[in-house]
Amino acid sequence: MVNAMQFLLNKHLQDLNPILAGWSLKQKPGNHVPPRQNSYTNLHYVTEGKGVVHLDGNDYPVHAGQAFLILPGRTFSCTADMEDPWAFRWVGFNGQLAHSFTQLPPVFDVPDGMLQNLLDFEQSHEFLAYQLAGDLFLLYSAMIPNKNVKPNYAQYVMDYVQASYMEKISVEAIAAQMGLCRRHLYQQFKKETGLTIQGYILKVRIQEAKQRIIQGYSIKETAYLCGFNDTANFSKLFSREEGESPREWRRLVLTALHSLEDRKTKDNQA
C-alpha cells in the first residue's frame, strides 16, 4: 500500500492557486520530518492522530480536526506522536490572496464542512485544482478577518442594477439586503457617484434601450425588455434624457450609420 502521495496541480489561478496537494497515511510512531522550507503557503489538515509542529523555535501540538499552516520561506519540521501518530492531507498554494492567510495562527481548528475536496480526493484529475481552490476560498471567507475592508455600497447598488434593470427595482429592497436604511443608502450612493439611485437606474435602462433599438427591436419590445412599465412612459423618459423620441433617435442613428458605411465604401473604392 502507498503510504503517501503528492500531485502537481498548478493552473496559475490568480487569487488562490493550488500548486501541490497530497496525503499521508498514518505514520510510524515518532516519525520525524526533518527541517525544510517551501516557496508557497502550505496547509496541512490532520485527519487522525496527533503530532507536533516545530516552527520558529516553538512546538505546536496538533490533533485530528486541526490544521497547521506553514508560510513561504519559514523553516519547519514535524514529529508524529509516539502513541497516536497522525495522518494528514495537505495543499500548497500561492496567489494574490495567499498572503491573507498570515492572519491565521500556526495551528487552528477547521470549521465543519470545510476542506471536503481535500479530504475526499484520492488521485489527481482535471478539476482537482479548481475544487481545492474552492476549499481555500471557503476557508478564507470563514476565517480571514475582513473588518478593515470598507463596504462599497455604490458598487453593490450598481452591480445589482446592472443585473436586474429589466425587473422592477425597489430601493428599499436593496437597502434591506445590505442591512441599511433607505435614507442612508441613498446618501452613500449620492456621495460616491453624484447620482441618485433612481437616476442611475434610469441611466442604465436608457443605455440598454439604445442598444435594443439599434439591434432592431420595436419600441414596445424595447420598453418591456428594459424595465419600463409601458411604451408611453418609456418614450417620455427617453425623450427627456436624450432630447429625441425613441423613434427619432433610431432614425438619426441609422442615418448616421448608413452614411458612415457609404463613406467607407467610397474610400475603399478610391
Beta strands, then each sheet from edge to edge (+ up, - down):
strand 1: 4-8
strand 2: 17-24
strand 3: 32-36
strand 4: 41-48
strand 5: 50-55
strand 6: 58-63
strand 7: 66-70
strand 8: 76-80
strand 9: 87-94
strand 10: 107-109
sheet 1: 1+ 2- 9+ 4- 7+ 10-
sheet 2: 3+ 8- 5+ 6-
end
